[in-house]
Amino acid sequence: MANDDGSSGLDAYKLGRAYGVMPIPMVTEACTDVAAGPITFVLEGRRLTDEAILGNARARGGLDAIEQPVGVDDGGQSIHVLGTDDRVEHLRFDCFEHEPHYHYIDNVEQTNVVVRIDTFADGDATEWSLRCLRERLPEMLTHAGMTELAEEVRASADEVAAGVDRVQTMVARSP
């Protein structure tokens, strides 16, 4: 029997893990913008550690909203998806070496859902992320609560596709 929202109620079927704290902010000096019509992709090389996770949660008053990390040391390319007009982040793809994942970011509630990328089923995290940007971006933005922006992305499909092409070229050049 399904719940009112259509879900089964079983934790194993939830999409990702919700956190009552926003993700770690971008480090501006490490970022490169790629214009794509109504959205801007931002590329950033990132390193994720226990200290970074705890420092972010402390700074945002959400230490009780996270699990205490132990031994996190991972990194790689991040692809942030922002609205061009407001520069607010709505999606993030962390194509990390050990635990690649992506985020649905809810700026109104100041929360985010982190979803692990299943590299066994989906293959390379960067290739999978680029495929999502090409084929599923409006649906993912809608899921993140950005219906109007999703419609703008659909209406600007050629500009967005050109932006994804530039992102793909830049990611291929990065170490």
Secondary structure, DSSP 4 states (H G I P E B T S, - for coil): ---TTS----GGGSSSEEESSPPPPP-GGGEEEEEETTEEEEEEEEEEEHHHHHHHHHHTT-GGGSPPP-S-EEEEEEEEEEETTT--EEEEEEEESSS-EEEEEETTTTEEEEEE--HHHH--HHHHHHHHHHHTHHHHHHHTT-HHHHHHHHHTHHHHHHHHHHHHHHHHH--
